[in-house]
Amino acid sequence: MLSKAWIWPLVAGMGICALIAPDLAAAEDSVGPVIPAPAPAVVNPTYDPGYDNMSDYFSHWFDRVDRAQAEQPHWMTPIITVTPRLEEEFRWDQYWEHAPNGANIDVYDSGKGLELIPTETEELILNTPPYVTTGNIPRGASGFADWPVFLFKQRLASANEQNGNYILTLFFSGQAPIGIPRYSENAYVLTPTIAGGFGIGDFDLQATFGTPYPTDHLSTIGAQLATNVTLQYHFLDYLWPEFSITDLDFLSGARGGKNEIFLFPGILFGRFQLYGRLRMTFGFGYQFAVSPHAEYDPLTPTYTHAWIFSVRFPF
């Protein structure tokens, strides 16, 4: 089993990334130039965050989005790790999973959706419920799983590539138990998360650390510590290879004391200009479990490997 000693230094490091920005900026000079995102948005210099009425608020929507994104790094949103950056886009993810018991599980949309930037430091994600189909077992089933209704981001500190190349953000998300019996936990799940990242040259690291907590059936579902870390590299304008680590520690419940670790090599392509502000990014990768060995009561890990495809339309 991989050691988990790296988790806590990582969390502490995210908390102080804003304090070490001057040193990171100096380090960038020694490793080479930073390549900014293709075709960066032009920020309206006459933009005024004060609005006289609701129509002014919506008429200045994209001015606000451009300014919010100009004040943060221009990294790509990873496939697995939720980025601490603020994004305005529509996203669809597709999972093709294989479980230890031989089941093949297809997850359509995987609970992604519309991402909006209502203020210069906040983002609201409105997701759609994933649709799941399970086959290659005697009693397969198809239907909606529980709905990750929303995710709210509050950016605490950030600097673009020219001024430090770092970010620190808080998340809060909620999931509703609307799934069919086969795919529902029958409890609302609330997840506070801290996220951060920093970049040096063409490399960046983005990470999240959250605690999904069910409001009911705690003895069976259990509380968790969920950590995601992605190391990303940018080259040739449109290529973004990445490598992610996902660590799930079950603190209680049926899987209490167990630990799942997944590795994920993948690549993203983008951002390609489509029309006006509309762009497209897509990518794929292969996720596989390295811990624990397969167990069947309860099924752990929840799947042994999966192909994942993601497409986004930033605007």
C-alpha positions in Angstrom: 0.0 0.0 0.0 1.2 3.5 -0.8 2.1 5.6 2.2 -0.2 8.5 3.0 2.5 10.6 4.7 2.4 12.9 1.7 -1.2 14.1 2.3 -0.7 16.3 5.3 2.4 18.2 4.0 0.4 18.8 0.8 -2.6 20.3 2.7 -0.3 22.5 4.7 1.5 23.6 1.5 -1.8 24.7 -0.1 -2.6 26.8 2.9 0.7 28.8 2.6 1.0 29.0 -1.1 -0.1 32.6 -1.1 2.8 33.4 1.3 5.5 32.0 -0.9 4.3 33.7 -4.1 7.4 36.0 -4.3 9.7 32.9 -4.1 7.7 31.1 -6.8 7.9 34.1 -9.1 11.7 34.2 -8.7 11.9 30.4 -9.4 10.1 30.9 -12.6 12.9 33.1 -13.9 15.3 30.2 -13.4 13.3 27.5 -15.1 12.2 29.3 -18.2 9.3 31.4 -19.4 5.7 30.8 -18.6 3.4 30.0 -21.6 0.1 31.7 -21.0 -3.3 30.3 -22.2 -4.0 30.6 -25.9 -5.8 33.8 -26.9 -6.3 35.3 -23.4 -9.4 37.3 -22.9 -9.1 41.1 -23.2 -10.2 42.7 -20.0 -12.5 45.7 -20.4 -10.6 48.7 -18.7 -13.9 50.6 -18.2 -15.5 47.8 -16.3 -17.1 48.9 -13.0 -18.2 46.2 -10.5 -20.9 48.6 -9.1 -24.3 48.1 -10.7 -27.3 50.4 -10.7 -29.8 47.7 -11.5 -30.2 44.1 -12.4 -29.9 44.7 -16.1 -26.5 46.3 -15.6 -25.4 43.3 -13.7 -26.2 40.9 -16.6 -25.0 43.3 -19.3 -21.5 43.4 -17.6 -21.5 39.6 -17.0 -18.6 38.7 -19.3 -16.6 41.8 -18.2 -16.8 40.3 -14.7 -15.8 36.9 -16.0 -12.8 38.2 -17.9 -11.5 40.2 -14.9 -12.0 37.2 -12.5 -10.0 34.9 -14.8 -7.3 37.5 -15.5 -6.5 37.5 -11.8 -5.8 33.8 -11.6 -3.5 31.2 -13.3 -4.6 30.0 -16.7 -4.0 26.3 -16.1 -6.3 23.7 -17.6 -9.1 22.1 -15.4 -7.9 18.5 -14.7 -10.1 15.5 -15.5 -10.2 14.1 -11.9 -9.3 17.0 -9.6 -11.8 19.8 -9.3 -9.8 22.9 -10.1 -9.4 25.8 -7.5 -9.7 28.2 -10.5 -13.0 29.9 -11.4 -14.4 28.6 -14.7 -17.4 29.5 -16.9 -18.2 26.5 -19.1 -20.5 23.5 -19.7 -18.9 20.1 -19.0 -19.8 16.5 -19.7 -17.8 13.5 -18.4 -18.2 9.8 -19.3 -16.9 6.9 -17.1 -16.5 3.2 -18.3 -15.8 1.4 -15.0 -15.0 -2.2 -14.2 -15.7 -3.5 -10.7 -13.9 -6.3 -8.8 -17.0 -8.6 -9.1 -16.8 -8.4 -12.9 -19.5 -5.8 -13.4 -19.2 -3.2 -16.1 -20.5 0.2 -15.0 -21.2 3.0 -17.5 -21.7 6.4 -15.9 -23.2 9.1 -18.2 -22.4 12.7 -17.4 -20.9 11.8 -14.0 -22.7 14.6 -12.3 -21.2 17.5 -14.3 -23.0 20.5 -15.7 -23.1 24.3 -16.0 -20.3 26.4 -14.3 -20.9 30.1 -13.8 -18.9 33.1 -12.3 -21.5 35.4 -10.7 -18.8 37.6 -8.9 -15.1 38.2 -9.4 -14.2 35.7 -6.6 -17.0 33.2 -6.6 -18.3 30.3 -8.8 -21.5 28.3 -8.8 -21.6 24.9 -10.5 -25.1 23.5 -11.2 -24.8 19.8 -12.0 -27.1 17.3 -13.6 -27.7 13.8 -12.1 -25.6 11.0 -13.5 -27.3 8.1 -15.4 -25.8 4.7 -14.6 -26.0 1.4 -16.4 -24.5 -1.8 -14.9 -24.0 -5.0 -17.0 -22.1 -8.3 -17.1 -23.8 -9.4 -13.8 -27.0 -11.4 -13.2 -29.1 -8.5 -12.0 -28.0 -5.4 -13.9 -29.8 -2.1 -13.5 -30.1 1.2 -15.2 -31.2 4.5 -13.8 -30.2 7.8 -12.2 -27.8 8.0 -9.3 -27.8 10.5 -6.5 -27.7 14.1 -7.7 -24.6 16.3 -6.9 -26.9 19.4 -7.1 -24.4 22.2 -6.6 -20.8 23.1 -5.9 -19.9 26.6 -4.6 -16.4 28.1 -4.8 -15.0 31.0 -2.8 -11.6 32.1 -4.1 -9.5 33.4 -1.2 -6.2 34.3 -2.9 -4.8 34.1 -6.4 -2.2 35.5 -8.8 -1.7 35.0 -12.5 1.5 33.7 -14.1 3.1 37.1 -14.1 2.4 37.8 -10.4 3.0 34.6 -8.5 1.1 31.8 -10.2 -0.9 30.4 -7.3 -4.4 30.1 -6.0 -6.3 29.1 -2.8 -10.1 28.4 -2.8 -12.8 27.0 -0.5 -15.6 24.7 -1.9 -18.9 23.6 -0.5 -21.1 21.0 -2.3 -24.3 19.2 -1.7 -25.7 15.9 -3.0 -29.4 14.9 -3.0 -30.6 11.2 -2.7 -32.8 11.1 -5.8 -31.3 7.9 -7.3 -33.0 4.6 -7.9 -32.5 2.2 -4.9 -29.6 0.4 -6.6 -27.6 3.7 -7.0 -28.7 5.8 -4.0 -27.1 6.3 -0.6 -30.5 7.5 0.8 -28.9 10.5 2.5 -28.0 14.0 1.7 -24.2 14.4 1.5 -22.4 17.7 2.3 -18.8 18.2 1.4 -16.6 21.1 2.6 -13.3 21.2 0.7 -10.1 23.3 0.6 -8.3 23.5 -2.8 -5.2 25.2 -4.0 -2.4 25.1 -6.5 0.8 26.7 -7.7 2.8 26.7 -10.9 6.5 26.9 -11.9 7.3 27.3 -15.5 5.1 25.0 -17.7 4.3 22.8 -14.7 1.4 23.2 -12.2 0.0 21.3 -9.3 -3.6 21.4 -8.3 -5.1 19.7 -5.3 -8.2 19.3 -3.2 -8.8 18.0 0.3 -12.5 17.4 1.3 -14.7 15.6 3.8 -17.9 14.1 2.4 -20.3 13.8 5.3 -23.8 12.1 5.0 -26.6 13.6 7.0 -28.1 10.1 7.6 -27.1 6.4 7.7 -23.6 7.4 9.0 -23.1 3.9 10.4 -23.3 2.4 7.0 -22.1 5.1 4.6 -19.5 6.5 6.9 -17.5 9.7 6.8 -14.5 10.1 4.5 -11.4 12.1 3.8 -11.0 12.6 0.1 -7.7 13.9 -1.5 -7.1 14.6 -5.1 -3.7 15.8 -6.5 -2.9 16.5 -10.2 0.5 17.3 -11.7 0.1 19.0 -15.1 2.4 20.1 -17.9 1.7 22.4 -20.8 3.4 22.3 -24.2 2.8 22.9 -27.9 0.0 25.4 -27.1 -2.8 22.8 -27.0 -1.4 19.8 -25.1 -1.9 19.3 -21.4 -0.7 15.8 -20.1 -1.5 15.2 -16.4 -1.1 12.6 -13.7 -3.5 12.4 -10.8 -3.6 10.6 -7.4 -7.0 10.0 -5.6 -6.9 8.9 -2.0 -10.2 8.0 -0.2 -9.9 7.3 3.6 -13.0 5.8 5.1 -13.2 7.0 8.8 -16.4 5.0 9.7 -19.2 3.1 8.2 -19.2 -0.3 6.4 -15.8 0.5 4.9 -14.4 2.1 8.1 -10.6 1.8 8.3 -10.2 1.0 4.6 -8.4 3.2 2.1 -8.7 3.4 -1.7 -5.9 4.8 -3.8 -6.3 5.4 -7.6 -3.8 6.6 -10.1 -4.7 8.4 -13.3 -2.5 9.2 -16.3 -4.4 11.4 -18.9 -4.2 14.2 -21.4 -6.3 17.2 -22.3 -6.4 19.1 -25.6 -7.4 22.7 -25.9 -8.5 25.4 -25.7 -9.8 25.4 -29.3 -11.6 28.5 -30.5 -15.1 27.7 -31.9 -17.1 30.9 -32.2 -16.7 34.2 -30.4 -16.1 33.4 -26.7 -17.0 29.8 -27.2 -14.1 27.3 -27.0 -13.7 23.6 -26.6 -11.5 21.3 -24.5 -11.5 17.5 -24.4 -9.4 14.8 -23.0 -9.3 11.2 -21.7 -7.3 8.9 -19.4 -7.2 5.6 -17.6 -7.8 5.4 -13.8 -6.8 2.3 -11.9 -6.8 1.2 -8.2 -3.5 0.3 -6.5 -5.0 -0.2 -3.0 -6.6 -2.2 -1.5 -6.7 -5.7 -2.9 -10.3 -6.6 -4.0 -12.8 -7.3 -1.3 -16.4 -8.2 -1.8 -18.3 -7.3 1.4 -18.6 -4.4 1.0 -17.2 -4.1 -2.5 -13.8 -2.4 -2.2 -12.5 -0.7 -4.2 -15.7 0.4 -5.8 -14.1 -0.2 -9.2 -10.7 -1.5 -10.2 -10.2 0.5 -13.3 -12.0 2.9 -15.6 -11.6 4.8 -18.9 -12.7 8.4 -18.5 -13.6 10.9 -21.3 -14.2 14.6 -20.6 -15.4 17.5 -22.9 -15.9 21.1 -21.9 -17.1 24.2 -23.6 -15.7 27.4 -21.9 -17.4 30.7 -22.8 
